[in-house]
Amino acid sequence: MAFRIVWTAPAQAERKRVLAYWLKRTGSPLYSIKLDSRFRSALKLIAREPLIGRPTSIRGVRVKSVGDHQLYYSIDQETILVLTLWDPRRNPKNLRIRK
């Protein structure tokens, strides 16, 4: 059974911020499109195999690496809830995960 994917508002905002950053940095939408495709592919895999991500220190939250980024998510009945998208090169003190 495949789970349904739901992005939280903060996760969706972070996704848009990351894609906009790469659009501005490269001057072309190609890398942003490729990166978004990688996020979507990872989420399809998570939807089929929700325990594929490693557990975090936060109860009920798992993380899956996608290139230079990490997808934090939780599993609820039939839903994968994307909590945030994070670049681990950033200061970890700024990481905010809300369930």
Secondary structure, 3 states (H helix, E strand, C coil): CCCEEEECHHHHHHHHHHHHHHHHHHCCCHHHHHHHHHHHHHHHHHHHCHHHCEECCCCCEEEEEECCEEEEEEEECCEEEEEEEECCCCCHHHCCCCC
